[in-house]
Amino acid sequence: MIQIRPVSDLRNKFPEIEKAVGGGEPVYLTKNGYGTMVVLSMEAYARLTDSVEAAFDEADRYALENEKRYTHEEVFSQLRRRVNG
């Protein structure tokens, strides 16, 4: 179940927030009715970022083994083709 709570709960009801994110689900925090941040457990955050870190590691290895470099225009045009088909 999605949990949306006021940001003041982070200070005033931290144990409740901690318990909620411990279940693996994010807690969305609002300020004056608008979303301001998301709180995640370390495990949930790691699941989100591990593939990005692995991609960076692969890119670093590739850069060490190859002389070829791409401009940002080349990179983003390739990404756009992949995303847009």
PDB file with one MODEL, atoms N, CA, C and O in Angstrom:
MODEL        1
ATOM      1  N   MET A   1       0.834  -1.180   0.000  1.00  0.00           N
ATOM      2  CA  MET A   1       0.000   0.000   0.000  1.00  0.00           C
ATOM      3  C   MET A   1       0.880   1.246   0.000  1.00  0.00           C
ATOM      4  O   MET A   1       1.841   1.336   0.765  1.00  0.00           O
ATOM      5  N   ILE A   2       0.553   2.186  -0.845  1.00  0.00           N
ATOM      6  CA  ILE A   2       1.319   3.430  -0.930  1.00  0.00           C
ATOM      7  C   ILE A   2       1.123   4.232   0.358  1.00  0.00           C
ATOM      8  O   ILE A   2       0.001   4.423   0.827  1.00  0.00           O
ATOM      9  N   GLN A   3       2.235   4.691   0.911  1.00  0.00           N
ATOM     10  CA  GLN A   3       2.175   5.531   2.104  1.00  0.00           C
ATOM     11  C   GLN A   3       2.591   6.949   1.735  1.00  0.00           C
ATOM     12  O   GLN A   3       3.703   7.188   1.263  1.00  0.00           O
ATOM     13  N   ILE A   4       1.684   7.871   1.958  1.00  0.00           N
ATOM     14  CA  ILE A   4       1.951   9.299   1.747  1.00  0.00           C
ATOM     15  C   ILE A   4       1.758   9.968   3.094  1.00  0.00           C
ATOM     16  O   ILE A   4       0.694   9.873   3.706  1.00  0.00           O
ATOM     17  N   ARG A   5       2.796  10.644   3.544  1.00  0.00           N
ATOM     18  CA  ARG A   5       2.748  11.244   4.880  1.00  0.00           C
ATOM     19  C   ARG A   5       3.354  12.637   4.835  1.00  0.00           C
ATOM     20  O   ARG A   5       4.164  12.941   3.959  1.00  0.00           O
ATOM     21  N   PRO A   6       2.963  13.481   5.778  1.00  0.00           N
ATOM     22  CA  PRO A   6       3.582  14.815   5.835  1.00  0.00           C
ATOM     23  C   PRO A   6       5.044  14.695   6.276  1.00  0.00           C
ATOM     24  O   PRO A   6       5.401  13.808   7.052  1.00  0.00           O
ATOM     25  N   VAL A   7       5.867  15.591   5.774  1.00  0.00           N
ATOM     26  CA  VAL A   7       7.293  15.553   6.083  1.00  0.00           C
ATOM     27  C   VAL A   7       7.535  15.696   7.586  1.00  0.00           C
ATOM     28  O   VAL A   7       8.555  15.225   8.089  1.00  0.00           O
ATOM     29  N   SER A   8       6.628  16.329   8.302  1.00  0.00           N
ATOM     30  CA  SER A   8       6.784  16.463   9.755  1.00  0.00           C
ATOM     31  C   SER A   8       6.794  15.104  10.443  1.00  0.00           C
ATOM     32  O   SER A   8       7.356  14.975  11.531  1.00  0.00           O
ATOM     33  N   ASP A   9       6.179  14.073   9.828  1.00  0.00           N
ATOM     34  CA  ASP A   9       6.213  12.734  10.410  1.00  0.00           C
ATOM     35  C   ASP A   9       7.621  12.173  10.460  1.00  0.00           C
ATOM     36  O   ASP A   9       7.922  11.313  11.289  1.00  0.00           O
ATOM     37  N   LEU A  10       8.483  12.653   9.582  1.00  0.00           N
ATOM     38  CA  LEU A  10       9.865  12.181   9.593  1.00  0.00           C
ATOM     39  C   LEU A  10      10.522  12.533  10.923  1.00  0.00           C
ATOM     40  O   LEU A  10      11.308  11.755  11.464  1.00  0.00           O
ATOM     41  N   ARG A  11      10.195  13.700  11.437  1.00  0.00           N
ATOM     42  CA  ARG A  11      10.744  14.135  12.729  1.00  0.00           C
ATOM     43  C   ARG A  11       9.915  13.598  13.886  1.00  0.00           C
ATOM     44  O   ARG A  11      10.457  13.081  14.864  1.00  0.00           O
ATOM     45  N   ASN A  12       8.603  13.723  13.769  1.00  0.00           N
ATOM     46  CA  ASN A  12       7.728  13.426  14.900  1.00  0.00           C
ATOM     47  C   ASN A  12       7.382  11.949  15.054  1.00  0.00           C
ATOM     48  O   ASN A  12       7.073  11.502  16.158  1.00  0.00           O
ATOM     49  N   LYS A  13       7.428  11.190  13.972  1.00  0.00           N
ATOM     50  CA  LYS A  13       7.037   9.777  14.016  1.00  0.00           C
ATOM     51  C   LYS A  13       8.052   8.905  13.289  1.00  0.00           C
ATOM     52  O   LYS A  13       7.689   7.999  12.539  1.00  0.00           O
ATOM     53  N   PHE A  14       9.326   9.191  13.521  1.00  0.00           N
ATOM     54  CA  PHE A  14      10.388   8.474  12.823  1.00  0.00           C
ATOM     55  C   PHE A  14      10.270   6.956  12.951  1.00  0.00           C
ATOM     56  O   PHE A  14      10.433   6.261  11.948  1.00  0.00           O
ATOM     57  N   PRO A  15       9.993   6.408  14.143  1.00  0.00           N
ATOM     58  CA  PRO A  15       9.894   4.944  14.234  1.00  0.00           C
ATOM     59  C   PRO A  15       8.830   4.349  13.293  1.00  0.00           C
ATOM     60  O   PRO A  15       9.007   3.251  12.766  1.00  0.00           O
ATOM     61  N   GLU A  16       7.734   5.080  13.091  1.00  0.00           N
ATOM     62  CA  GLU A  16       6.701   4.597  12.170  1.00  0.00           C
ATOM     63  C   GLU A  16       7.201   4.608  10.729  1.00  0.00           C
ATOM     64  O   GLU A  16       6.942   3.675   9.968  1.00  0.00           O
ATOM     65  N   ILE A  17       7.912   5.661  10.361  1.00  0.00           N
ATOM     66  CA  ILE A  17       8.475   5.757   9.009  1.00  0.00           C
ATOM     67  C   ILE A  17       9.500   4.643   8.807  1.00  0.00           C
ATOM     68  O   ILE A  17       9.508   3.971   7.776  1.00  0.00           O
ATOM     69  N   GLU A  18      10.359   4.457   9.801  1.00  0.00           N
ATOM     70  CA  GLU A  18      11.390   3.420   9.725  1.00  0.00           C
ATOM     71  C   GLU A  18      10.769   2.034   9.568  1.00  0.00           C
ATOM     72  O   GLU A  18      11.254   1.220   8.782  1.00  0.00           O
ATOM     73  N   LYS A  19       9.718   1.769  10.302  1.00  0.00           N
ATOM     74  CA  LYS A  19       9.034   0.480  10.200  1.00  0.00           C
ATOM     75  C   LYS A  19       8.405   0.309   8.816  1.00  0.00           C
ATOM     76  O   LYS A  19       8.461  -0.776   8.237  1.00  0.00           O
ATOM     77  N   ALA A  20       7.818   1.360   8.298  1.00  0.00           N
ATOM     78  CA  ALA A  20       7.168   1.298   6.981  1.00  0.00           C
ATOM     79  C   ALA A  20       8.176   0.994   5.879  1.00  0.00           C
ATOM     80  O   ALA A  20       7.923   0.136   5.033  1.00  0.00           O
ATOM     81  N   VAL A  21       9.312   1.683   5.874  1.00  0.00           N
ATOM     82  CA  VAL A  21      10.300   1.445   4.818  1.00  0.00           C
ATOM     83  C   VAL A  21      11.021   0.120   5.032  1.00  0.00           C
ATOM     84  O   VAL A  21      11.553  -0.460   4.085  1.00  0.00           O
ATOM     85  N   GLY A  22      11.041  -0.358   6.266  1.00  0.00           N
ATOM     86  CA  GLY A  22      11.646  -1.655   6.550  1.00  0.00           C
ATOM     87  C   GLY A  22      10.933  -2.789   5.843  1.00  0.00           C
ATOM     88  O   GLY A  22      11.520  -3.847   5.614  1.00  0.00           O
ATOM     89  N   GLY A  23       9.675  -2.579   5.496  1.00  0.00           N
ATOM     90  CA  GLY A  23       8.912  -3.575   4.754  1.00  0.00           C
ATOM     91  C   GLY A  23       9.215  -3.578   3.273  1.00  0.00           C
ATOM     92  O   GLY A  23       8.627  -4.358   2.523  1.00  0.00           O
ATOM     93  N   GLY A  24      10.126  -2.715   2.835  1.00  0.00           N
ATOM     94  CA  GLY A  24      10.545  -2.695   1.446  1.00  0.00           C
ATOM     95  C   GLY A  24       9.806  -1.704   0.567  1.00  0.00           C
ATOM     96  O   GLY A  24      10.142  -1.556  -0.608  1.00  0.00           O
ATOM     97  N   GLU A  25       8.815  -1.026   1.104  1.00  0.00           N
ATOM     98  CA  GLU A  25       8.051  -0.058   0.326  1.00  0.00           C
ATOM     99  C   GLU A  25       8.511   1.359   0.634  1.00  0.00           C
ATOM    100  O   GLU A  25       8.900   1.648   1.766  1.00  0.00           O
ATOM    101  N   PRO A  26       8.474   2.245  -0.351  1.00  0.00           N
ATOM    102  CA  PRO A  26       8.853   3.640  -0.091  1.00  0.00           C
ATOM    103  C   PRO A  26       7.755   4.377   0.666  1.00  0.00           C
ATOM    104  O   PRO A  26       6.587   3.989   0.634  1.00  0.00           O
ATOM    105  N   VAL A  27       8.149   5.430   1.336  1.00  0.00           N
ATOM    106  CA  VAL A  27       7.202   6.348   1.968  1.00  0.00           C
ATOM    107  C   VAL A  27       7.380   7.692   1.273  1.00  0.00           C
ATOM    108  O   VAL A  27       8.483   8.236   1.222  1.00  0.00           O
ATOM    109  N   TYR A  28       6.286   8.218   0.742  1.00  0.00           N
ATOM    110  CA  TYR A  28       6.299   9.503   0.043  1.00  0.00           C
ATOM    111  C   TYR A  28       5.964  10.589   1.050  1.00  0.00           C
ATOM    112  O   TYR A  28       4.957  10.505   1.754  1.00  0.00           O
ATOM    113  N   LEU A  29       6.810  11.607   1.115  1.00  0.00           N
ATOM    114  CA  LEU A  29       6.618  12.698   2.057  1.00  0.00           C
ATOM    115  C   LEU A  29       6.169  13.954   1.327  1.00  0.00           C
ATOM    116  O   LEU A  29       6.640  14.269   0.234  1.00  0.00           O
ATOM    117  N   THR A  30       5.245  14.661   1.967  1.00  0.00           N
ATOM    118  CA  THR A  30       4.714  15.885   1.379  1.00  0.00           C
ATOM    119  C   THR A  30       4.969  17.071   2.306  1.00  0.00           C
ATOM    120  O   THR A  30       5.129  16.926   3.518  1.00  0.00           O
ATOM    121  N   LYS A  31       5.001  18.244   1.688  1.00  0.00           N
ATOM    122  CA  LYS A  31       5.090  19.497   2.438  1.00  0.00           C
ATOM    123  C   LYS A  31       4.064  20.435   1.824  1.00  0.00           C
ATOM    124  O   LYS A  31       4.093  20.708   0.624  1.00  0.00           O
ATOM    125  N   ASN A  32       3.165  20.919   2.654  1.00  0.00           N
ATOM    126  CA  ASN A  32       2.072  21.781   2.194  1.00  0.00           C
ATOM    127  C   ASN A  32       1.274  21.134   1.059  1.00  0.00           C
ATOM    128  O   ASN A  32       0.817  21.812   0.139  1.00  0.00           O
ATOM    129  N   GLY A  33       1.117  19.814   1.142  1.00  0.00           N
ATOM    130  CA  GLY A  33       0.302  19.105   0.167  1.00  0.00           C
ATOM    131  C   GLY A  33       1.009  18.717  -1.117  1.00  0.00           C
ATOM    132  O   GLY A  33       0.396  18.115  -1.999  1.00  0.00           O
ATOM    133  N   TYR A  34       2.282  19.049  -1.240  1.00  0.00           N
ATOM    134  CA  TYR A  34       3.039  18.728  -2.448  1.00  0.00           C
ATOM    135  C   TYR A  34       4.147  17.729  -2.115  1.00  0.00           C
ATOM    136  O   TYR A  34       4.763  17.806  -1.052  1.00  0.00           O
ATOM    137  N   GLY A  35       4.391  16.803  -3.020  1.00  0.00           N
ATOM    138  CA  GLY A  35       5.452  15.828  -2.810  1.00  0.00           C
ATOM    139  C   GLY A  35       6.804  16.503  -2.731  1.00  0.00           C
ATOM    140  O   GLY A  35       7.126  17.373  -3.540  1.00  0.00           O
ATOM    141  N   THR A  36       7.601  16.091  -1.737  1.00  0.00           N
ATOM    142  CA  THR A  36       8.927  16.678  -1.576  1.00  0.00           C
ATOM    143  C   THR A  36      10.039  15.642  -1.623  1.00  0.00           C
ATOM    144  O   THR A  36      11.130  15.940  -2.109  1.00  0.00           O
ATOM    145  N   MET A  37       9.789  14.430  -1.130  1.00  0.00           N
ATOM    146  CA  MET A  37      10.843  13.420  -1.117  1.00  0.00           C
ATOM    147  C   MET A  37      10.253  12.045  -0.908  1.00  0.00           C
ATOM    148  O   MET A  37       9.083  11.881  -0.562  1.00  0.00           O
ATOM    149  N   VAL A  38      11.114  11.057  -1.132  1.00  0.00           N
ATOM    150  CA  VAL A  38      10.756   9.659  -0.919  1.00  0.00           C
ATOM    151  C   VAL A  38      11.796   9.061   0.006  1.00  0.00           C
ATOM    152  O   VAL A  38      12.996   9.263  -0.182  1.00  0.00           O
ATOM    153  N   VAL A  39      11.334   8.321   1.009  1.00  0.00           N
ATOM    154  CA  VAL A  39      12.239   7.637   1.932  1.00  0.00           C
ATOM    155  C   VAL A  39      12.205   6.150   1.594  1.00  0.00           C
ATOM    156  O   VAL A  39      11.140   5.543   1.476  1.00  0.00           O
ATOM    157  N   LEU A  40      13.413   5.576   1.441  1.00  0.00           N
ATOM    158  CA  LEU A  40      13.564   4.160   1.121  1.00  0.00           C
ATOM    159  C   LEU A  40      14.493   3.499   2.126  1.00  0.00           C
ATOM    160  O   LEU A  40      15.336   4.156   2.737  1.00  0.00           O
ATOM    161  N   SER A  41      14.331   2.199   2.290  1.00  0.00           N
ATOM    162  CA  SER A  41      15.318   1.453   3.072  1.00  0.00           C
ATOM    163  C   SER A  41      16.601   1.368   2.254  1.00  0.00           C
ATOM    164  O   SER A  41      16.587   1.571   1.040  1.00  0.00           O
ATOM    165  N   MET A  42      17.693   1.071   2.914  1.00  0.00           N
ATOM    166  CA  MET A  42      18.970   0.921   2.212  1.00  0.00           C
ATOM    167  C   MET A  42      18.883  -0.220   1.192  1.00  0.00           C
ATOM    168  O   MET A  42      19.451  -0.125   0.104  1.00  0.00           O
ATOM    169  N   GLU A  43      18.173  -1.292   1.543  1.00  0.00           N
ATOM    170  CA  GLU A  43      18.042  -2.434   0.643  1.00  0.00           C
ATOM    171  C   GLU A  43      17.254  -2.047  -0.611  1.00  0.00           C
ATOM    172  O   GLU A  43      17.638  -2.419  -1.720  1.00  0.00           O
ATOM    173  N   ALA A  44      16.162  -1.307  -0.444  1.00  0.00           N
ATOM    174  CA  ALA A  44      15.363  -0.878  -1.594  1.00  0.00           C
ATOM    175  C   ALA A  44      16.161   0.072  -2.474  1.00  0.00           C
ATOM    176  O   ALA A  44      16.091  -0.005  -3.701  1.00  0.00           O
ATOM    177  N   TYR A  45      16.912   0.961  -1.854  1.00  0.00           N
ATOM    178  CA  TYR A  45      17.747   1.881  -2.623  1.00  0.00           C
ATOM    179  C   TYR A  45      18.802   1.112  -3.418  1.00  0.00           C
ATOM    180  O   TYR A  45      19.046   1.413  -4.586  1.00  0.00           O
ATOM    181  N   ALA A  46      19.421   0.128  -2.787  1.00  0.00           N
ATOM    182  CA  ALA A  46      20.440  -0.679  -3.464  1.00  0.00           C
ATOM    183  C   ALA A  46      19.842  -1.403  -4.666  1.00  0.00           C
ATOM    184  O   ALA A  46      20.480  -1.486  -5.716  1.00  0.00           O
ATOM    185  N   ARG A  47      18.617  -1.931  -4.525  1.00  0.00           N
ATOM    186  CA  ARG A  47      17.975  -2.605  -5.656  1.00  0.00           C
ATOM    187  C   ARG A  47      17.776  -1.640  -6.823  1.00  0.00           C
ATOM    188  O   ARG A  47      17.888  -2.033  -7.984  1.00  0.00           O
ATOM    189  N   LEU A  48      17.486  -0.398  -6.516  1.00  0.00           N
ATOM    190  CA  LEU A  48      17.288   0.598  -7.570  1.00  0.00           C
ATOM    191  C   LEU A  48      18.594   1.003  -8.246  1.00  0.00           C
ATOM    192  O   LEU A  48      18.616   1.277  -9.446  1.00  0.00           O
ATOM    193  N   THR A  49      19.667   1.040  -7.488  1.00  0.00           N
ATOM    194  CA  THR A  49      20.908   1.604  -8.026  1.00  0.00           C
ATOM    195  C   THR A  49      21.955   0.579  -8.434  1.00  0.00           C
ATOM    196  O   THR A  49      22.914   0.940  -9.116  1.00  0.00           O
ATOM    197  N   ASP A  50      21.813  -0.674  -8.047  1.00  0.00           N
ATOM    198  CA  ASP A  50      22.843  -1.671  -8.364  1.00  0.00           C
ATOM    199  C   ASP A  50      23.079  -1.798  -9.858  1.00  0.00           C
ATOM    200  O   ASP A  50      24.226  -1.906 -10.292  1.00  0.00           O
ATOM    201  N   SER A  51      22.018  -1.789 -10.654  1.00  0.00           N
ATOM    202  CA  SER A  51      22.204  -1.940 -12.101  1.00  0.00           C
ATOM    203  C   SER A  51      22.914  -0.716 -12.684  1.00  0.00           C
ATOM    204  O   SER A  51      23.686  -0.841 -13.634  1.00  0.00           O
ATOM    205  N   VAL A  52      22.659   0.445 -12.127  1.00  0.00           N
ATOM    206  CA  VAL A  52      23.340   1.654 -12.592  1.00  0.00           C
ATOM    207  C   VAL A  52      24.822   1.573 -12.252  1.00  0.00           C
ATOM    208  O   VAL A  52      25.670   1.886 -13.087  1.00  0.00           O
ATOM    209  N   GLU A  53      25.133   1.159 -11.043  1.00  0.00           N
ATOM    210  CA  GLU A  53      26.538   1.015 -10.644  1.00  0.00           C
ATOM    211  C   GLU A  53      27.245  -0.015 -11.516  1.00  0.00           C
ATOM    212  O   GLU A  53      28.396   0.186 -11.903  1.00  0.00           O
ATOM    213  N   ALA A  54      26.567  -1.116 -11.829  1.00  0.00           N
ATOM    214  CA  ALA A  54      27.162  -2.143 -12.690  1.00  0.00           C
ATOM    215  C   ALA A  54      27.422  -1.582 -14.085  1.00  0.00           C
ATOM    216  O   ALA A  54      28.451  -1.882 -14.691  1.00  0.00           O
ATOM    217  N   ALA A  55      26.500  -0.771 -14.598  1.00  0.00           N
ATOM    218  CA  ALA A  55      26.683  -0.161 -15.920  1.00  0.00           C
ATOM    219  C   ALA A  55      27.868   0.801 -15.910  1.00  0.00           C
ATOM    220  O   ALA A  55      28.637   0.844 -16.870  1.00  0.00           O
ATOM    221  N   PHE A  56      28.023   1.571 -14.838  1.00  0.00           N
ATOM    222  CA  PHE A  56      29.181   2.467 -14.720  1.00  0.00           C
ATOM    223  C   PHE A  56      30.479   1.665 -14.680  1.00  0.00           C
ATOM    224  O   PHE A  56      31.464   2.044 -15.315  1.00  0.00           O
ATOM    225  N   ASP A  57      30.483   0.566 -13.940  1.00  0.00           N
ATOM    226  CA  ASP A  57      31.673  -0.280 -13.871  1.00  0.00           C
ATOM    227  C   ASP A  57      32.019  -0.835 -15.249  1.00  0.00           C
ATOM    228  O   ASP A  57      33.185  -0.857 -15.642  1.00  0.00           O
ATOM    229  N   GLU A  58      30.995  -1.284 -15.982  1.00  0.00           N
ATOM    230  CA  GLU A  58      31.218  -1.802 -17.328  1.00  0.00           C
ATOM    231  C   GLU A  58      31.760  -0.710 -18.251  1.00  0.00           C
ATOM    232  O   GLU A  58      32.660  -0.965 -19.052  1.00  0.00           O
ATOM    233  N   ALA A  59      31.223   0.487 -18.144  1.00  0.00           N
ATOM    234  CA  ALA A  59      31.703   1.603 -18.962  1.00  0.00           C
ATOM    235  C   ALA A  59      33.148   1.942 -18.628  1.00  0.00           C
ATOM    236  O   ALA A  59      33.937   2.242 -19.524  1.00  0.00           O
ATOM    237  N   ASP A  60      33.500   1.899 -17.355  1.00  0.00           N
ATOM    238  CA  ASP A  60      34.891   2.160 -16.956  1.00  0.00           C
ATOM    239  C   ASP A  60      35.829   1.112 -17.537  1.00  0.00           C
ATOM    240  O   ASP A  60      36.905   1.448 -18.032  1.00  0.00           O
ATOM    241  N   ARG A  61      35.425  -0.167 -17.480  1.00  0.00           N
ATOM    242  CA  ARG A  61      36.254  -1.234 -18.053  1.00  0.00           C
ATOM    243  C   ARG A  61      36.415  -1.037 -19.557  1.00  0.00           C
ATOM    244  O   ARG A  61      37.512  -1.178 -20.096  1.00  0.00           O
ATOM    245  N   TYR A  62      35.312  -0.711 -20.226  1.00  0.00           N
ATOM    246  CA  TYR A  62      35.355  -0.498 -21.674  1.00  0.00           C
ATOM    247  C   TYR A  62      36.312   0.651 -22.014  1.00  0.00           C
ATOM    248  O   TYR A  62      37.103   0.555 -22.952  1.00  0.00           O
ATOM    249  N   ALA A  63      36.230   1.724 -21.250  1.00  0.00           N
ATOM    250  CA  ALA A  63      37.075   2.885 -21.510  1.00  0.00           C
ATOM    251  C   ALA A  63      38.555   2.558 -21.327  1.00  0.00           C
ATOM    252  O   ALA A  63      39.398   3.090 -22.048  1.00  0.00           O
ATOM    253  N   LEU A  64      38.876   1.700 -20.382  1.00  0.00           N
ATOM    254  CA  LEU A  64      40.263   1.308 -20.164  1.00  0.00           C
ATOM    255  C   LEU A  64      40.795   0.434 -21.306  1.00  0.00           C
ATOM    256  O   LEU A  64      41.984   0.462 -21.624  1.00  0.00           O
ATOM    257  N   GLU A  65      39.893  -0.339 -21.912  1.00  0.00           N
ATOM    258  CA  GLU A  65      40.309  -1.308 -22.932  1.00  0.00           C
ATOM    259  C   GLU A  65      40.223  -0.766 -24.359  1.00  0.00           C
ATOM    260  O   GLU A  65      40.750  -1.386 -25.283  1.00  0.00           O
ATOM    261  N   ASN A  66      39.573   0.369 -24.551  1.00  0.00           N
ATOM    262  CA  ASN A  66      39.339   0.886 -25.900  1.00  0.00           C
ATOM    263  C   ASN A  66      39.698   2.358 -26.000  1.00  0.00           C
ATOM    264  O   ASN A  66      39.590   3.116 -25.036  1.00  0.00           O
ATOM    265  N   GLU A  67      40.127   2.739 -27.193  1.00  0.00           N
ATOM    266  CA  GLU A  67      40.483   4.129 -27.457  1.00  0.00           C
ATOM    267  C   GLU A  67      39.279   4.957 -27.918  1.00  0.00           C
ATOM    268  O   GLU A  67      39.299   6.183 -27.814  1.00  0.00           O
ATOM    269  N   LYS A  68      38.239   4.303 -28.422  1.00  0.00           N
ATOM    270  CA  LYS A  68      37.089   4.996 -28.996  1.00  0.00           C
ATOM    271  C   LYS A  68      36.362   5.807 -27.933  1.00  0.00           C
ATOM    272  O   LYS A  68      36.074   5.306 -26.846  1.00  0.00           O
ATOM    273  N   ARG A  69      36.071   7.052 -28.252  1.00  0.00           N
ATOM    274  CA  ARG A  69      35.300   7.924 -27.365  1.00  0.00           C
ATOM    275  C   ARG A  69      34.131   8.477 -28.160  1.00  0.00           C
ATOM    276  O   ARG A  69      34.242   8.684 -29.368  1.00  0.00           O
ATOM    277  N   TYR A  70      33.016   8.716 -27.493  1.00  0.00           N
ATOM    278  CA  TYR A  70      31.798   9.210 -28.129  1.00  0.00           C
ATOM    279  C   TYR A  70      31.484  10.614 -27.621  1.00  0.00           C
ATOM    280  O   TYR A  70      31.707  10.926 -26.451  1.00  0.00           O
ATOM    281  N   THR A  71      30.969  11.449 -28.506  1.00  0.00           N
ATOM    282  CA  THR A  71      30.496  12.766 -28.072  1.00  0.00           C
ATOM    283  C   THR A  71      29.154  12.587 -27.394  1.00  0.00           C
ATOM    284  O   THR A  71      28.512  11.547 -27.538  1.00  0.00           O
ATOM    285  N   HIS A  72      28.735  13.591 -26.662  1.00  0.00           N
ATOM    286  CA  HIS A  72      27.424  13.477 -26.022  1.00  0.00           C
ATOM    287  C   HIS A  72      26.311  13.411 -27.068  1.00  0.00           C
ATOM    288  O   HIS A  72      25.283  12.779 -26.825  1.00  0.00           O
ATOM    289  N   GLU A  73      26.496  14.050 -28.226  1.00  0.00           N
ATOM    290  CA  GLU A  73      25.495  13.963 -29.293  1.00  0.00           C
ATOM    291  C   GLU A  73      25.346  12.525 -29.777  1.00  0.00           C
ATOM    292  O   GLU A  73      24.230  12.055 -29.999  1.00  0.00           O
ATOM    293  N   GLU A  74      26.469  11.825 -29.942  1.00  0.00           N
ATOM    294  CA  GLU A  74      26.421  10.426 -30.380  1.00  0.00           C
ATOM    295  C   GLU A  74      25.727   9.541 -29.344  1.00  0.00           C
ATOM    296  O   GLU A  74      24.894   8.703 -29.687  1.00  0.00           O
ATOM    297  N   VAL A  75      26.074   9.736 -28.097  1.00  0.00           N
ATOM    298  CA  VAL A  75      25.490   8.921 -27.026  1.00  0.00           C
ATOM    299  C   VAL A  75      23.985   9.137 -26.951  1.00  0.00           C
ATOM    300  O   VAL A  75      23.217   8.175 -26.925  1.00  0.00           O
ATOM    301  N   PHE A  76      23.562  10.398 -26.917  1.00  0.00           N
ATOM    302  CA  PHE A  76      22.136  10.666 -26.749  1.00  0.00           C
ATOM    303  C   PHE A  76      21.327  10.318 -27.989  1.00  0.00           C
ATOM    304  O   PHE A  76      20.164   9.934 -27.870  1.00  0.00           O
ATOM    305  N   SER A  77      21.907  10.442 -29.161  1.00  0.00           N
ATOM    306  CA  SER A  77      21.166  10.032 -30.359  1.00  0.00           C
ATOM    307  C   SER A  77      20.987   8.514 -30.364  1.00  0.00           C
ATOM    308  O   SER A  77      19.936   8.022 -30.775  1.00  0.00           O
ATOM    309  N   GLN A  78      21.995   7.767 -29.914  1.00  0.00           N
ATOM    310  CA  GLN A  78      21.850   6.312 -29.795  1.00  0.00           C
ATOM    311  C   GLN A  78      20.786   5.951 -28.776  1.00  0.00           C
ATOM    312  O   GLN A  78      19.971   5.062 -29.023  1.00  0.00           O
ATOM    313  N   LEU A  79      20.782   6.626 -27.635  1.00  0.00           N
ATOM    314  CA  LEU A  79      19.764   6.366 -26.613  1.00  0.00           C
ATOM    315  C   LEU A  79      18.363   6.690 -27.119  1.00  0.00           C
ATOM    316  O   LEU A  79      17.421   5.935 -26.877  1.00  0.00           O
ATOM    317  N   ARG A  80      18.228   7.814 -27.822  1.00  0.00           N
ATOM    318  CA  ARG A  80      16.914   8.173 -28.358  1.00  0.00           C
ATOM    319  C   ARG A  80      16.412   7.127 -29.339  1.00  0.00           C
ATOM    320  O   ARG A  80      15.230   6.784 -29.332  1.00  0.00           O
ATOM    321  N   ARG A  81      17.302   6.616 -30.185  1.00  0.00           N
ATOM    322  CA  ARG A  81      16.896   5.561 -31.135  1.00  0.00           C
ATOM    323  C   ARG A  81      16.433   4.310 -30.400  1.00  0.00           C
ATOM    324  O   ARG A  81      15.446   3.686 -30.789  1.00  0.00           O
ATOM    325  N   ARG A  82      17.147   3.941 -29.334  1.00  0.00           N
ATOM    326  CA  ARG A  82      16.749   2.757 -28.554  1.00  0.00           C
ATOM    327  C   ARG A  82      15.404   2.973 -27.868  1.00  0.00           C
ATOM    328  O   ARG A  82      14.557   2.079 -27.875  1.00  0.00           O
ATOM    329  N   VAL A  83      15.203   4.132 -27.286  1.00  0.00           N
ATOM    330  CA  VAL A  83      13.961   4.418 -26.561  1.00  0.00           C
ATOM    331  C   VAL A  83      12.784   4.578 -27.516  1.00  0.00           C
ATOM    332  O   VAL A  83      11.699   4.053 -27.266  1.00  0.00           O
ATOM    333  N   ASN A  84      12.999   5.298 -28.603  1.00  0.00           N
ATOM    334  CA  ASN A  84      11.905   5.612 -29.527  1.00  0.00           C
ATOM    335  C   ASN A  84      11.700   4.546 -30.614  1.00  0.00           C
ATOM    336  O   ASN A  84      10.711   4.579 -31.345  1.00  0.00           O
ATOM    337  N   GLY A  85      12.623   3.624 -30.707  1.00  0.00           N
ATOM    338  CA  GLY A  85      12.465   2.532 -31.674  1.00  0.00           C
ATOM    339  C   GLY A  85      12.961   2.804 -33.040  1.00  0.00           C
ATOM    340  O   GLY A  85      12.868   1.941 -33.914  1.00  0.00           O
TER     341      GLY A  85
ENDMDL
END
